Amino acid sequence: MSRIAYINGQYVPTSSASVHIEDRGFQFGDAIYDVWSYFDGVLADYSGHLNRLKRSLGEIEMELPISEAVLHQILLRVARLNRLKDGIVYIQISRGTAPRDHAFPATFVKPTLVITAKPVSFARIEERARNGVAVVTCPDERWARCDIKSVNLLPNVLAKQAARRGGAFEAWLVDADGQVTEGTSTTAWIIDDEKRVRTRTLDRSVLPGVTRESLLRIISGVGYTLVEDAFSPADVHAAKEAFLTSATTFVMPVVSLDGKPVGDGLPGSGTMALRTAYLGSIT
Ligand code: PDD
């Protein structure tokens, strides 16, 4: 079955869906995106991702091009048309199509709205969580507005590729002060012996993770304390556990960093408790 995409008001086979060669997303990366996981007919953390999408658009002087109610219907329809059971739903909104000029088009152009859906085996993610994943560190070479979920992802792409080449699942990016900012597409966390769960404070150096936000509400209920503070690779090596979060991995144990085991080198009990609590909380 060919996958179906939504593009500017039409549902078309993904294989024949296209954007204009002068789309500003294509030419300048002048576009915002977001990703929901989808299962049992539900877009997980729906409003968290919608709110972040609207915030990102606002930061680049754009707005949602359609009403929220219509958007919700389209997202669900794309999932259904693709007969999605488990998977992800992706949205991208660019500033639209105009003759190439770095500055915004002088007159209003219609934004380009694309929505796609992709099956992802949650059983496979579960299996990965049972084993945990390897992470490597890379210098954070991104721009100064990583809080905006824009499609400018070249440094993320290069670091993820370096990780894959090194047999790792993810790269954790390290800033000029030697502190971990986040993963290329995930939020970074550690847990110490005192049951303190640590992740970086939100500022322009990281994406405000929606899974992060949901997890913050769960941590104390599982018997842990939250510390919002940066940590270094050395802190990861001294930690009891480490994990990463995102819409596509949920809560994923990290069992090694740069080839050295984290804690005892196995998925940690705190991480797994948080994973179970998070999965149970998804609405
Ligand atoms: N990535 N940090 C970065 C740089 C990300 O790209 C993401 C999400 C996260 C985690 O955010 P959330 O918990 O809201 O998914 C953190 C998505 C999954 C992606 O790019 O595909």
Boltz pocket constraint, residues with backbone or C-beta under 6 A from the ligand:
constraints:
  - pocket:
      binder: B
      contacts: [[A, 35], [A, 146], [A, 182], [A, 183], [A, 184], [A, 185], [A, 186], [A, 187], [A, 207], [A, 208], [A, 209], [A, 210], [A, 211], [A, 212], [A, 245], [A, 246], [A, 247], [A, 248]]
      max_distance: 6.0
